[in-house]
Amino acid sequence: MISIYELSNVLKAIGSAYTTRELECVMDEVDTNKDGFINLQEFAELYLSFFSVPLTLS
């Protein structure tokens, strides 16, 4: 599971700086069960929305 803090760190590491408000908006949209984390299913749905290559979950 990915927290907003971890998401922020990853995005910074790849050179994408998001404001706190932008990160909150991402979490609001992606965290569909509203537990404060991005789980595997939510991440897979996000991935598929950006890439046409299927993500294999095994």
Secondary structure as UniProt FT lines:
FT   STRAND          2..3
FT   HELIX           4..13
FT   TURN            14..15
FT   HELIX           20..30
FT   TURN            32..33
FT   STRAND          37..38
FT   HELIX           40..50
//
